[in-house]
Amino acid sequence: MTGQILTRRILSLFLLGLLAISSLYCQVSQKDKFIKVYLPNGKEITAELAVSPEARERGLMYREKIEPDQGMLFVFEEEDLYSFWMKNTLIPLDIIWLNSNLQIVHIEKNVPPCPRDPCPGYMPRSPALYVLELKAGQAEANNLKLYERISFVLPHGIKNK
């Protein structure tokens, strides 16, 4: 009987440890939802991360405003030609595609919201690993140009090529 009680206590402690670790992981994930992105001119942007397929699909849909120092950084698993559209997006955006070297490979400026289907798609000419969405006008205000580098460090657990 004593052996069974000891086994149950060890199992309970193990499960409590797993619960604590998973809780800590969720807290870290929430904390790491935003990162600092640095434009070539040194301007700092607070970017919300869109890493999961669901977050990338939702993007900035239904947001009523975005500040000039805010954005969303989409992180993909591999470089490819990723198309973006503005369905259910309420605010105009600048969309900047970055390759694995964090160089700008394509810029779409002042992309308008899409009021009804079909919504046009916007796609780079070169493969990208990341896409940064900013408030419309920020690409021009910060004089962003092709092949300039944008800097950021992804949180632990999210690959950064």
Secondary structure as UniProt FT lines:
FT   HELIX           2..31
FT   TURN            32..33
FT   STRAND          34..38
FT   TURN            40..41
FT   STRAND          44..50
FT   HELIX           53..58
FT   TURN            59..62
FT   TURN            68..69
FT   STRAND          70..80
FT   STRAND          84..85
FT   STRAND          93..98
FT   TURN            100..101
FT   STRAND          103..111
FT   STRAND          121..122
FT   STRAND          128..135
FT   TURN            136..137
FT   HELIX           138..141
FT   TURN            142..143
FT   TURN            146..147
FT   STRAND          151..152
FT   TURN            156..157
//
